[in-house]
Amino acid sequence: MKIPIDRSKWRCGGSGKNAHGRGMVRLQNHEGFMCCMGMAAKAADPDAEILDVGLPADVEEHNEAFRELLLKPGKVREITDSDFVNDCVGINDSAAMTAEMREANLQATAEEYGHEFEFFGEYGPFGDRRWEGGAA
């Protein structure tokens, strides 16, 4: 699946100098920013309600495309996040990666799972600064 990533709405990089976007890292936060898996969730299921949800397995209602891309059967829970999600979350949230490193690592990971990220747009004015809740 091709997953569009709008850099101007992307929340990534934790709370360090490589952070982009505002607010908490969520599938979609109250400031309107999304992590890479939030954008993947919307690409798979535009109707999925992802506001203030941390991970795809916590989305209550979703379609088959969403399940195929982001979920797998769980051992403790009925469903859990897929290996693709778990791998991408670590990359998305890493404070150590520059934007270029993050995009390259996400693309390589997507290709391992038969997907592709399509990055477009420019990072907003909130890049390379700490998020509101972090230390200055």
A tleap script that builds the chain and sets N, CA, C and O, in Angstrom:
source leaprc.protein.ff14SB
mol = sequence {
  NMET LYS ILE PRO ILE ASP ARG SER LYS TRP
  ARG CYS GLY GLY SER GLY LYS ASN ALA HIE
  GLY ARG GLY MET VAL ARG LEU GLN ASN HIE
  GLU GLY PHE MET CYS CYS MET GLY MET ALA
  ALA LYS ALA ALA ASP PRO ASP ALA GLU ILE
  LEU ASP VAL GLY LEU PRO ALA ASP VAL GLU
  GLU HIE ASN GLU ALA PHE ARG GLU LEU LEU
  LEU LYS PRO GLY LYS VAL ARG GLU ILE THR
  ASP SER ASP PHE VAL ASN ASP CYS VAL GLY
  ILE ASN ASP SER ALA ALA MET THR ALA GLU
  MET ARG GLU ALA ASN LEU GLN ALA THR ALA
  GLU GLU TYR GLY HIE GLU PHE GLU PHE PHE
  GLY GLU TYR GLY PRO PHE GLY ASP ARG ARG
  TRP GLU GLY GLY ALA CALA
}
set mol.1.N position { 0.843 -1.181 0.000 }
set mol.1.CA position { 0.000 0.000 0.000 }
set mol.1.C position { 0.887 1.243 0.000 }
set mol.1.O position { 1.932 1.263 0.651 }
set mol.2.N position { 0.479 2.260 -0.718 }
set mol.2.CA position { 1.175 3.537 -0.733 }
set mol.2.C position { 0.573 4.406 0.371 }
set mol.2.O position { -0.638 4.623 0.412 }
set mol.3.N position { 1.432 4.898 1.261 }
set mol.3.CA position { 0.990 5.675 2.416 }
set mol.3.C position { 1.527 7.098 2.292 }
set mol.3.O position { 2.737 7.307 2.378 }
set mol.4.N position { 0.643 8.081 2.091 }
set mol.4.CA position { 1.099 9.468 1.983 }
set mol.4.C position { 1.444 10.050 3.357 }
set mol.4.O position { 0.702 9.877 4.324 }
set mol.5.N position { 2.579 10.738 3.422 }
set mol.5.CA position { 3.009 11.418 4.645 }
set mol.5.C position { 3.152 12.903 4.333 }
set mol.5.O position { 4.059 13.309 3.606 }
set mol.6.N position { 2.253 13.705 4.883 }
set mol.6.CA position { 2.290 15.156 4.722 }
set mol.6.C position { 3.207 15.733 5.795 }
set mol.6.O position { 2.842 15.786 6.970 }
set mol.7.N position { 4.376 16.155 5.395 }
set mol.7.CA position { 5.362 16.654 6.351 }
set mol.7.C position { 4.820 17.822 7.179 }
set mol.7.O position { 5.206 17.981 8.337 }
set mol.8.N position { 3.943 18.633 6.611 }
set mol.8.CA position { 3.428 19.795 7.343 }
set mol.8.C position { 2.498 19.406 8.486 }
set mol.8.O position { 2.216 20.232 9.354 }
set mol.9.N position { 2.016 18.164 8.502 }
set mol.9.CA position { 1.114 17.682 9.558 }
set mol.9.C position { 1.696 16.497 10.322 }
set mol.9.O position { 0.986 15.832 11.076 }
set mol.10.N position { 2.979 16.235 10.130 }
set mol.10.CA position { 3.616 15.050 10.715 }
set mol.10.C position { 4.182 15.371 12.089 }
set mol.10.O position { 4.965 16.310 12.238 }
set mol.11.N position { 3.790 14.599 13.085 }
set mol.11.CA position { 4.340 14.716 14.440 }
set mol.11.C position { 5.312 13.564 14.635 }
set mol.11.O position { 4.917 12.399 14.648 }
set mol.12.N position { 6.578 13.900 14.784 }
set mol.12.CA position { 7.611 12.869 14.908 }
set mol.12.C position { 8.791 13.409 15.684 }
set mol.12.O position { 8.907 14.614 15.912 }
set mol.13.N position { 9.664 12.506 16.087 }
set mol.13.CA position { 10.917 12.890 16.707 }
set mol.13.C position { 10.874 13.086 18.210 }
set mol.13.O position { 11.798 13.669 18.779 }
set mol.14.N position { 9.834 12.619 18.861 }
set mol.14.CA position { 9.774 12.744 20.315 }
set mol.14.C position { 9.798 14.193 20.744 }
set mol.14.O position { 9.064 15.018 20.202 }
set mol.15.N position { 10.648 14.512 21.727 }
set mol.15.CA position { 10.680 15.877 22.255 }
set mol.15.C position { 12.064 16.513 22.137 }
set mol.15.O position { 12.344 17.508 22.805 }
set mol.16.N position { 12.908 15.966 21.317 }
set mol.16.CA position { 14.262 16.481 21.181 }
set mol.16.C position { 14.415 17.495 20.064 }
set mol.16.O position { 13.434 18.005 19.523 }
set mol.17.N position { 15.663 17.775 19.731 }
set mol.17.CA position { 15.960 18.774 18.705 }
set mol.17.C position { 15.490 18.339 17.327 }
set mol.17.O position { 15.351 19.179 16.438 }
set mol.18.N position { 15.241 17.049 17.125 }
set mol.18.CA position { 14.785 16.547 15.830 }
set mol.18.C position { 13.269 16.384 15.751 }
set mol.18.O position { 12.748 15.779 14.814 }
set mol.19.N position { 12.570 16.928 16.738 }
set mol.19.CA position { 11.109 16.830 16.754 }
set mol.19.C position { 10.492 17.730 15.676 }
set mol.19.O position { 11.010 18.802 15.362 }
set mol.20.N position { 9.390 17.266 15.130 }
set mol.20.CA position { 8.613 18.063 14.179 }
set mol.20.C position { 7.154 17.978 14.583 }
set mol.20.O position { 6.699 16.957 15.100 }
set mol.21.N position { 6.428 19.052 14.344 }
set mol.21.CA position { 5.016 19.106 14.697 }
set mol.21.C position { 4.821 19.575 16.122 }
set mol.21.O position { 5.777 19.778 16.870 }
set mol.22.N position { 3.539 19.744 16.485 }
set mol.22.CA position { 3.193 20.214 17.822 }
set mol.22.C position { 2.365 19.168 18.547 }
set mol.22.O position { 1.743 18.309 17.923 }
set mol.23.N position { 2.364 19.248 19.863 }
set mol.23.CA position { 1.516 18.399 20.685 }
set mol.23.C position { 2.109 17.030 20.925 }
set mol.23.O position { 3.247 16.741 20.555 }
set mol.24.N position { 1.298 16.195 21.558 }
set mol.24.CA position { 1.711 14.840 21.880 }
set mol.24.C position { 1.790 13.992 20.609 }
set mol.24.O position { 1.087 14.248 19.631 }
set mol.25.N position { 2.656 12.983 20.643 }
set mol.25.CA position { 2.724 12.046 19.518 }
set mol.25.C position { 1.567 11.063 19.692 }
set mol.25.O position { 1.558 10.266 20.630 }
set mol.26.N position { 0.603 11.124 18.795 }
set mol.26.CA position { -0.572 10.266 18.777 }
set mol.26.C position { -0.878 9.957 17.319 }
set mol.26.O position { -0.300 10.563 16.416 }
set mol.27.N position { -1.794 9.008 17.088 }
set mol.27.CA position { -2.226 8.798 15.700 }
set mol.27.C position { -2.681 10.133 15.141 }
set mol.27.O position { -2.316 10.498 14.024 }
set mol.28.N position { -3.482 10.869 15.918 }
set mol.28.CA position { -3.822 12.256 15.602 }
set mol.28.C position { -4.001 12.976 16.925 }
set mol.28.O position { -4.719 12.498 17.803 }
set mol.29.N position { -3.347 14.135 17.076 }
set mol.29.CA position { -3.486 14.870 18.325 }
set mol.29.C position { -4.454 16.038 18.159 }
set mol.29.O position { -4.942 16.306 17.062 }
set mol.30.N position { -4.716 16.713 19.245 }
set mol.30.CA position { -5.699 17.804 19.235 }
set mol.30.C position { -5.225 19.036 18.466 }
set mol.30.O position { -6.026 19.926 18.178 }
set mol.31.N position { -3.950 19.100 18.133 }
set mol.31.CA position { -3.428 20.200 17.320 }
set mol.31.C position { -3.538 19.889 15.827 }
set mol.31.O position { -3.209 20.726 14.987 }
set mol.32.N position { -4.005 18.672 15.501 }
set mol.32.CA position { -4.185 18.285 14.104 }
set mol.32.C position { -2.999 17.575 13.480 }
set mol.32.O position { -3.018 17.276 12.286 }
set mol.33.N position { -1.963 17.298 14.269 }
set mol.33.CA position { -0.792 16.592 13.754 }
set mol.33.C position { -0.980 15.088 13.927 }
set mol.33.O position { -1.656 14.638 14.852 }
set mol.34.N position { -0.372 14.315 13.023 }
set mol.34.CA position { -0.454 12.858 13.064 }
set mol.34.C position { 0.939 12.251 12.983 }
set mol.34.O position { 1.828 12.792 12.326 }
set mol.35.N position { 1.118 11.119 13.660 }
set mol.35.CA position { 2.348 10.348 13.482 }
set mol.35.C position { 2.219 9.582 12.161 }
set mol.35.O position { 1.168 9.622 11.520 }
set mol.36.N position { 3.266 8.898 11.762 }
set mol.36.CA position { 3.232 8.177 10.484 }
set mol.36.C position { 2.146 7.099 10.473 }
set mol.36.O position { 1.536 6.853 9.433 }
set mol.37.N position { 1.899 6.456 11.611 }
set mol.37.CA position { 0.869 5.415 11.653 }
set mol.37.C position { -0.535 6.008 11.660 }
set mol.37.O position { -1.485 5.340 11.250 }
set mol.38.N position { -0.682 7.243 12.115 }
set mol.38.CA position { -1.958 7.936 11.981 }
set mol.38.C position { -2.268 8.206 10.517 }
set mol.38.O position { -3.405 8.050 10.072 }
set mol.39.N position { -1.243 8.611 9.773 }
set mol.39.CA position { -1.434 8.847 8.339 }
set mol.39.C position { -1.688 7.531 7.613 }
set mol.39.O position { -2.463 7.488 6.657 }
set mol.40.N position { -1.042 6.462 8.061 }
set mol.40.CA position { -1.300 5.143 7.478 }
set mol.40.C position { -2.728 4.700 7.784 }
set mol.40.O position { -3.409 4.142 6.923 }
set mol.41.N position { -3.175 4.948 9.008 }
set mol.41.CA position { -4.536 4.578 9.399 }
set mol.41.C position { -5.559 5.299 8.524 }
set mol.41.O position { -6.522 4.688 8.061 }
set mol.42.N position { -5.355 6.592 8.297 }
set mol.42.CA position { -6.289 7.363 7.466 }
set mol.42.C position { -6.218 6.955 5.997 }
set mol.42.O position { -7.225 7.007 5.291 }
set mol.43.N position { -5.040 6.550 5.535 }
set mol.43.CA position { -4.914 6.073 4.148 }
set mol.43.C position { -5.701 4.783 3.969 }
set mol.43.O position { -6.338 4.577 2.936 }
set mol.44.N position { -5.658 3.916 4.974 }
set mol.44.CA position { -6.352 2.632 4.895 }
set mol.44.C position { -7.844 2.782 5.155 }
set mol.44.O position { -8.652 2.112 4.513 }
set mol.45.N position { -8.217 3.649 6.083 }
set mol.45.CA position { -9.624 3.831 6.473 }
set mol.45.C position { -9.869 5.297 6.803 }
set mol.45.O position { -9.695 5.709 7.950 }
set mol.46.N position { -10.272 6.093 5.806 }
set mol.46.CA position { -10.479 7.526 6.038 }
set mol.46.C position { -11.501 7.837 7.132 }
set mol.46.O position { -11.493 8.935 7.689 }
set mol.47.N position { -12.375 6.888 7.442 }
set mol.47.CA position { -13.404 7.115 8.464 }
set mol.47.C position { -12.967 6.693 9.864 }
set mol.47.O position { -13.707 6.905 10.824 }
set mol.48.N position { -11.798 6.110 9.997 }
set mol.48.CA position { -11.340 5.665 11.318 }
set mol.48.C position { -11.216 6.869 12.250 }
set mol.48.O position { -10.684 7.911 11.868 }
set mol.49.N position { -11.708 6.713 13.468 }
set mol.49.CA position { -11.631 7.776 14.473 }
set mol.49.C position { -10.360 7.584 15.282 }
set mol.49.O position { -10.281 6.710 16.146 }
set mol.50.N position { -9.357 8.421 14.987 }
set mol.50.CA position { -8.030 8.231 15.558 }
set mol.50.C position { -7.604 9.358 16.485 }
set mol.50.O position { -6.481 9.334 16.990 }
set mol.51.N position { -8.453 10.335 16.726 }
set mol.51.CA position { -8.099 11.472 17.569 }
set mol.51.C position { -7.737 11.009 18.975 }
set mol.51.O position { -8.514 10.308 19.623 }
set mol.52.N position { -6.569 11.397 19.438 }
set mol.52.CA position { -6.062 11.116 20.781 }
set mol.52.C position { -5.888 9.624 21.065 }
set mol.52.O position { -5.935 9.196 22.218 }
set mol.53.N position { -5.688 8.836 20.009 }
set mol.53.CA position { -5.442 7.393 20.145 }
set mol.53.C position { -3.945 7.164 19.963 }
set mol.53.O position { -3.331 7.731 19.059 }
set mol.54.N position { -3.361 6.334 20.820 }
set mol.54.CA position { -1.919 6.111 20.789 }
set mol.54.C position { -1.442 5.159 19.715 }
set mol.54.O position { -0.434 5.420 19.059 }
set mol.55.N position { -2.161 4.041 19.521 }
set mol.55.CA position { -1.718 3.012 18.577 }
set mol.55.C position { -2.900 2.442 17.796 }
set mol.55.O position { -4.032 2.490 18.277 }
set mol.56.N position { -2.659 1.905 16.605 }
set mol.56.CA position { -3.763 1.376 15.791 }
set mol.56.C position { -4.619 0.318 16.488 }
set mol.56.O position { -5.830 0.280 16.270 }
set mol.57.N position { -4.033 -0.532 17.310 }
set mol.57.CA position { -4.815 -1.584 17.977 }
set mol.57.C position { -5.853 -1.002 18.930 }
set mol.57.O position { -6.779 -1.704 19.336 }
set mol.58.N position { -5.710 0.271 19.292 }
set mol.58.CA position { -6.658 0.923 20.195 }
set mol.58.C position { -7.804 1.614 19.466 }
set mol.58.O position { -8.700 2.159 20.110 }
set mol.59.N position { -7.791 1.602 18.136 }
set mol.59.CA position { -8.887 2.177 17.352 }
set mol.59.C position { -10.057 1.196 17.403 }
set mol.59.O position { -9.911 0.029 17.040 }
set mol.60.N position { -11.208 1.672 17.851 }
set mol.60.CA position { -12.329 0.768 18.104 }
set mol.60.C position { -12.991 0.219 16.848 }
set mol.60.O position { -13.322 -0.966 16.795 }
set mol.61.N position { -13.189 1.054 15.843 }
set mol.61.CA position { -13.851 0.601 14.614 }
set mol.61.C position { -12.955 0.910 13.426 }
set mol.61.O position { -12.401 2.004 13.314 }
set mol.62.N position { -12.818 -0.083 12.530 }
set mol.62.CA position { -11.965 0.081 11.359 }
set mol.62.C position { -12.387 -0.925 10.289 }
set mol.62.O position { -13.087 -1.900 10.561 }
set mol.63.N position { -11.940 -0.653 9.070 }
set mol.63.CA position { -12.307 -1.527 7.953 }
set mol.63.C position { -11.247 -2.607 7.721 }
set mol.63.O position { -10.242 -2.668 8.429 }
set mol.64.N position { -11.484 -3.443 6.736 }
set mol.64.CA position { -10.584 -4.563 6.435 }
set mol.64.C position { -9.198 -4.082 5.995 }
set mol.64.O position { -8.191 -4.677 6.379 }
set mol.65.N position { -9.136 -3.012 5.193 }
set mol.65.CA position { -7.835 -2.499 4.747 }
set mol.65.C position { -6.992 -2.048 5.941 }
set mol.65.O position { -5.781 -2.266 5.966 }
set mol.66.N position { -7.627 -1.424 6.921 }
set mol.66.CA position { -6.964 -0.999 8.153 }
set mol.66.C position { -6.404 -2.218 8.879 }
set mol.66.O position { -5.243 -2.224 9.288 }
set mol.67.N position { -7.231 -3.250 9.037 }
set mol.67.CA position { -6.794 -4.472 9.737 }
set mol.67.C position { -5.625 -5.130 9.025 }
set mol.67.O position { -4.662 -5.550 9.668 }
set mol.68.N position { -5.700 -5.224 7.711 }
set mol.68.CA position { -4.634 -5.878 6.945 }
set mol.68.C position { -3.308 -5.125 7.043 }
set mol.68.O position { -2.247 -5.746 7.102 }
set mol.69.N position { -3.361 -3.805 7.060 }
set mol.69.CA position { -2.150 -2.992 7.087 }
set mol.69.C position { -1.550 -2.878 8.486 }
set mol.69.O position { -0.329 -2.910 8.639 }
set mol.70.N position { -2.395 -2.747 9.502 }
set mol.70.CA position { -1.905 -2.299 10.804 }
set mol.70.C position { -2.072 -3.266 11.972 }
set mol.70.O position { -1.511 -3.031 13.042 }
set mol.71.N position { -2.820 -4.336 11.796 }
set mol.71.CA position { -3.124 -5.208 12.937 }
set mol.71.C position { -2.762 -6.656 12.675 }
set mol.71.O position { -2.541 -7.057 11.532 }
set mol.72.N position { -2.704 -7.435 13.740 }
set mol.72.CA position { -2.504 -8.880 13.648 }
set mol.72.C position { -3.179 -9.512 14.863 }
set mol.72.O position { -3.421 -8.824 15.856 }
set mol.73.N position { -3.482 -10.791 14.804 }
set mol.73.CA position { -4.067 -11.459 15.975 }
set mol.73.C position { -3.091 -11.388 17.154 }
set mol.73.O position { -1.879 -11.518 16.985 }
set mol.74.N position { -3.643 -11.182 18.340 }
set mol.74.CA position { -2.795 -11.095 19.526 }
set mol.74.C position { -2.852 -12.341 20.376 }
set mol.74.O position { -3.737 -13.181 20.214 }
set mol.75.N position { -1.904 -12.455 21.278 }
set mol.75.CA position { -1.885 -13.582 22.203 }
set mol.75.C position { -2.674 -13.256 23.465 }
set mol.75.O position { -3.352 -14.123 24.015 }
set mol.76.N position { -2.589 -12.020 23.922 }
set mol.76.CA position { -3.315 -11.604 25.125 }
set mol.76.C position { -4.605 -10.900 24.731 }
set mol.76.O position { -5.672 -11.211 25.261 }
set mol.77.N position { -4.512 -9.964 23.813 }
set mol.77.CA position { -5.684 -9.264 23.283 }
set mol.77.C position { -6.101 -9.948 21.988 }
set mol.77.O position { -5.309 -10.649 21.359 }
set mol.78.N position { -7.339 -9.738 21.602 }
set mol.78.CA position { -7.835 -10.331 20.356 }
set mol.78.C position { -7.022 -9.857 19.151 }
set mol.78.O position { -6.691 -10.635 18.256 }
set mol.79.N position { -6.710 -8.562 19.153 }
set mol.79.CA position { -5.878 -7.993 18.091 }
set mol.79.C position { -4.777 -7.167 18.722 }
set mol.79.O position { -4.916 -6.685 19.846 }
set mol.80.N position { -3.691 -7.006 18.005 }
set mol.80.CA position { -2.576 -6.182 18.458 }
set mol.80.C position { -1.968 -5.490 17.239 }
set mol.80.O position { -2.331 -5.779 16.099 }
set mol.81.N position { -1.048 -4.581 17.498 }
set mol.81.CA position { -0.396 -3.885 16.394 }
set mol.81.C position { 0.501 -4.843 15.613 }
set mol.81.O position { 1.131 -5.732 16.185 }
set mol.82.N position { 0.546 -4.646 14.312 }
set mol.82.CA position { 1.378 -5.493 13.452 }
set mol.82.C position { 2.857 -5.194 13.678 }
set mol.82.O position { 3.212 -4.183 14.284 }
set mol.83.N position { 3.697 -6.069 13.191 }
set mol.83.CA position { 5.141 -5.842 13.259 }
set mol.83.C position { 5.518 -4.582 12.481 }
set mol.83.O position { 6.423 -3.848 12.881 }
set mol.84.N position { 4.828 -4.334 11.379 }
set mol.84.CA position { 5.044 -3.112 10.594 }
set mol.84.C position { 4.815 -1.886 11.474 }
set mol.84.O position { 5.632 -0.965 11.475 }
set mol.85.N position { 3.716 -1.865 12.220 }
set mol.85.CA position { 3.423 -0.738 13.115 }
set mol.85.C position { 4.523 -0.596 14.158 }
set mol.85.O position { 5.061 0.495 14.349 }
set mol.86.N position { 4.856 -1.682 14.829 }
set mol.86.CA position { 5.859 -1.615 15.895 }
set mol.86.C position { 7.205 -1.110 15.381 }
set mol.86.O position { 7.870 -0.324 16.056 }
set mol.87.N position { 7.607 -1.549 14.209 }
set mol.87.CA position { 8.869 -1.088 13.633 }
set mol.87.C position { 8.815 0.400 13.291 }
set mol.87.O position { 9.768 1.135 13.549 }
set mol.88.N position { 7.707 0.836 12.716 }
set mol.88.CA position { 7.579 2.235 12.306 }
set mol.88.C position { 7.449 3.180 13.495 }
set mol.88.O position { 7.966 4.297 13.450 }
set mol.89.N position { 6.774 2.757 14.552 }
set mol.89.CA position { 6.609 3.609 15.726 }
set mol.89.C position { 7.971 3.957 16.329 }
set mol.89.O position { 8.210 5.103 16.710 }
set mol.90.N position { 8.846 2.981 16.414 }
set mol.90.CA position { 10.184 3.245 16.949 }
set mol.90.C position { 10.946 4.267 16.133 }
set mol.90.O position { 11.669 5.096 16.686 }
set mol.91.N position { 10.789 4.214 14.833 }
set mol.91.CA position { 11.455 5.167 13.938 }
set mol.91.C position { 10.798 6.539 14.059 }
set mol.91.O position { 11.487 7.549 14.207 }
set mol.92.N position { 9.471 6.577 13.995 }
set mol.92.CA position { 8.737 7.840 14.069 }
set mol.92.C position { 9.083 8.619 15.339 }
set mol.92.O position { 9.275 9.834 15.301 }
set mol.93.N position { 9.159 7.902 16.465 }
set mol.93.CA position { 9.314 8.568 17.758 }
set mol.93.C position { 10.764 8.798 18.180 }
set mol.93.O position { 11.005 9.439 19.202 }
set mol.94.N position { 11.719 8.298 17.430 }
set mol.94.CA position { 13.121 8.437 17.815 }
set mol.94.C position { 13.562 9.901 17.807 }
set mol.94.O position { 13.418 10.605 16.807 }
set mol.95.N position { 14.095 10.334 18.932 }
set mol.95.CA position { 14.605 11.703 19.030 }
set mol.95.C position { 16.008 11.827 18.427 }
set mol.95.O position { 16.489 12.936 18.195 }
set mol.96.N position { 16.657 10.696 18.176 }
set mol.96.CA position { 18.033 10.713 17.686 }
set mol.96.C position { 18.147 10.889 16.173 }
set mol.96.O position { 19.212 11.258 15.678 }
set mol.97.N position { 17.077 10.634 15.437 }
set mol.97.CA position { 17.146 10.676 13.970 }
set mol.97.C position { 16.812 12.058 13.418 }
set mol.97.O position { 15.887 12.727 13.878 }
set mol.98.N position { 17.585 12.459 12.428 }
set mol.98.CA position { 17.233 13.669 11.686 }
set mol.98.C position { 16.044 13.341 10.788 }
set mol.98.O position { 15.674 12.176 10.638 }
set mol.99.N position { 15.457 14.355 10.205 }
set mol.99.CA position { 14.322 14.150 9.295 }
set mol.99.C position { 14.718 13.239 8.130 }
set mol.99.O position { 13.955 12.355 7.741 }
set mol.100.N position { 15.906 13.458 7.582 }
set mol.100.CA position { 16.360 12.662 6.442 }
set mol.100.C position { 16.545 11.198 6.840 }
set mol.100.O position { 16.146 10.293 6.106 }
set mol.101.N position { 17.148 10.976 7.996 }
set mol.101.CA position { 17.341 9.608 8.495 }
set mol.101.C position { 15.995 8.925 8.744 }
set mol.101.O position { 15.806 7.760 8.395 }
set mol.102.N position { 15.069 9.659 9.348 }
set mol.102.CA position { 13.755 9.102 9.674 }
set mol.102.C position { 13.025 8.674 8.400 }
set mol.102.O position { 12.480 7.572 8.334 }
set mol.103.N position { 13.017 9.538 7.402 }
set mol.103.CA position { 12.332 9.210 6.147 }
set mol.103.C position { 12.970 7.996 5.475 }
set mol.103.O position { 12.258 7.111 4.999 }
set mol.104.N position { 14.287 7.943 5.432 }
set mol.104.CA position { 14.979 6.810 4.797 }
set mol.104.C position { 14.689 5.513 5.546 }
set mol.104.O position { 14.438 4.482 4.922 }
set mol.105.N position { 14.721 5.553 6.869 }
set mol.105.CA position { 14.453 4.360 7.663 }
set mol.105.C position { 13.007 3.904 7.544 }
set mol.105.O position { 12.739 2.706 7.463 }
set mol.106.N position { 12.079 4.845 7.533 }
set mol.106.CA position { 10.674 4.470 7.351 }
set mol.106.C position { 10.447 3.859 5.975 }
set mol.106.O position { 9.725 2.869 5.847 }
set mol.107.N position { 11.057 4.441 4.943 }
set mol.107.CA position { 10.887 3.910 3.595 }
set mol.107.C position { 11.445 2.488 3.488 }
set mol.107.O position { 10.807 1.609 2.910 }
set mol.108.N position { 12.630 2.269 4.046 }
set mol.108.CA position { 13.229 0.935 4.007 }
set mol.108.C position { 12.365 -0.074 4.761 }
set mol.108.O position { 12.200 -1.209 4.314 }
set mol.109.N position { 11.819 0.335 5.893 }
set mol.109.CA position { 10.947 -0.547 6.676 }
set mol.109.C position { 9.673 -0.856 5.910 }
set mol.109.O position { 9.242 -2.009 5.866 }
set mol.110.N position { 9.065 0.158 5.306 }
set mol.110.CA position { 7.843 -0.059 4.525 }
set mol.110.C position { 8.099 -1.055 3.397 }
set mol.110.O position { 7.279 -1.940 3.154 }
set mol.111.N position { 9.213 -0.918 2.716 }
set mol.111.CA position { 9.534 -1.820 1.609 }
set mol.111.C position { 9.688 -3.260 2.082 }
set mol.111.O position { 9.318 -4.191 1.367 }
set mol.112.N position { 10.234 -3.446 3.285 }
set mol.112.CA position { 10.361 -4.803 3.844 }
set mol.112.C position { 8.996 -5.480 3.981 }
set mol.112.O position { 8.891 -6.702 3.878 }
set mol.113.N position { 7.967 -4.691 4.209 }
set mol.113.CA position { 6.612 -5.213 4.402 }
set mol.113.C position { 5.735 -5.078 3.150 }
set mol.113.O position { 4.538 -5.358 3.194 }
set mol.114.N position { 6.328 -4.654 2.051 }
set mol.114.CA position { 5.586 -4.532 0.800 }
set mol.114.C position { 4.764 -3.262 0.670 }
set mol.114.O position { 3.790 -3.223 -0.081 }
set mol.115.N position { 5.157 -2.214 1.404 }
set mol.115.CA position { 4.446 -0.935 1.354 }
set mol.115.C position { 5.398 0.168 0.903 }
set mol.115.O position { 6.587 -0.067 0.688 }
set mol.116.N position { 4.857 1.366 0.764 }
set mol.116.CA position { 5.680 2.506 0.356 }
set mol.116.C position { 5.145 3.768 1.010 }
set mol.116.O position { 3.941 4.023 0.985 }
set mol.117.N position { 6.031 4.550 1.589 }
set mol.117.CA position { 5.660 5.869 2.084 }
set mol.117.C position { 5.892 6.874 0.968 }
set mol.117.O position { 6.888 6.794 0.248 }
set mol.118.N position { 4.989 7.802 0.829 }
set mol.118.CA position { 5.117 8.879 -0.155 }
set mol.118.C position { 5.160 10.196 0.622 }
set mol.118.O position { 4.124 10.700 1.056 }
set mol.119.N position { 6.353 10.746 0.794 }
set mol.119.CA position { 6.549 11.973 1.556 }
set mol.119.C position { 6.313 13.171 0.637 }
set mol.119.O position { 6.794 13.201 -0.496 }
set mol.120.N position { 5.569 14.154 1.139 }
set mol.120.CA position { 5.328 15.355 0.343 }
set mol.120.C position { 5.173 16.555 1.267 }
set mol.120.O position { 4.976 16.405 2.473 }
set mol.121.N position { 5.263 17.741 0.689 }
set mol.121.CA position { 5.128 18.970 1.461 }
set mol.121.C position { 6.404 19.303 2.219 }
set mol.121.O position { 7.414 18.605 2.124 }
set mol.122.N position { 6.327 20.369 2.959 }
set mol.122.CA position { 7.471 20.851 3.735 }
set mol.122.C position { 7.159 20.738 5.216 }
set mol.122.O position { 6.000 20.804 5.625 }
set mol.123.N position { 8.192 20.569 6.006 }
set mol.123.CA position { 8.004 20.585 7.448 }
set mol.123.C position { 7.512 21.965 7.851 }
set mol.123.O position { 7.960 22.976 7.309 }
set mol.124.N position { 6.598 22.001 8.794 }
set mol.124.CA position { 6.048 23.263 9.265 }
set mol.124.C position { 7.055 24.052 10.089 }
set mol.124.O position { 8.202 23.635 10.252 }
set mol.125.N position { 6.621 25.179 10.600 }
set mol.125.CA position { 7.522 26.048 11.367 }
set mol.125.C position { 7.864 25.478 12.742 }
set mol.125.O position { 8.584 26.114 13.512 }
set mol.126.N position { 7.356 24.285 13.060 }
set mol.126.CA position { 7.552 23.728 14.385 }
set mol.126.C position { 8.683 22.721 14.428 }
set mol.126.O position { 8.919 22.115 15.473 }
set mol.127.N position { 9.387 22.524 13.330 }
set mol.127.CA position { 10.482 21.563 13.300 }
set mol.127.C position { 11.672 22.046 14.111 }
set mol.127.O position { 11.838 23.242 14.355 }
set mol.128.N position { 12.493 21.095 14.522 }
set mol.128.CA position { 13.725 21.375 15.242 }
set mol.128.C position { 13.502 22.223 16.493 }
set mol.128.O position { 14.290 23.120 16.792 }
set mol.129.N position { 12.418 21.929 17.222 }
set mol.129.CA position { 12.195 22.570 18.513 }
set mol.129.C position { 11.496 21.579 19.419 }
set mol.129.O position { 10.952 20.580 18.949 }
set mol.130.N position { 11.507 21.834 20.657 }
set mol.130.CA position { 10.885 20.923 21.604 }
set mol.130.C position { 9.376 21.159 21.624 }
set mol.130.O position { 8.910 22.290 21.490 }
set mol.131.N position { 8.631 20.085 21.790 }
set mol.131.CA position { 7.168 20.209 21.846 }
set mol.131.C position { 6.774 20.940 23.113 }
set mol.131.O position { 7.567 21.026 24.051 }
set mol.132.N position { 5.570 21.466 23.152 }
set mol.132.CA position { 5.104 22.334 24.227 }
set mol.132.C position { 5.265 21.726 25.615 }
set mol.132.O position { 5.523 22.458 26.571 }
set mol.133.N position { 5.120 20.416 25.756 }
set mol.133.CA position { 5.192 19.794 27.064 }
set mol.133.C position { 6.601 19.439 27.496 }
set mol.133.O position { 6.807 19.022 28.636 }
set mol.134.N position { 7.568 19.593 26.620 }
set mol.134.CA position { 8.940 19.173 26.930 }
set mol.134.C position { 9.772 20.315 27.470 }
set mol.134.O position { 9.310 21.452 27.568 }
set mol.135.N position { 10.972 20.005 27.810 }
set mol.135.CA position { 11.899 21.019 28.310 }
set mol.135.C position { 12.362 21.905 27.173 }
set mol.135.O position { 12.496 21.455 26.035 }
set mol.136.N position { 12.600 23.135 27.478 }
set mol.136.CA position { 13.049 24.083 26.446 }
set mol.136.C position { 14.530 23.968 26.216 }
set mol.136.O position { 15.083 24.686 25.383 }
savepdb mol mol.pdb
quit
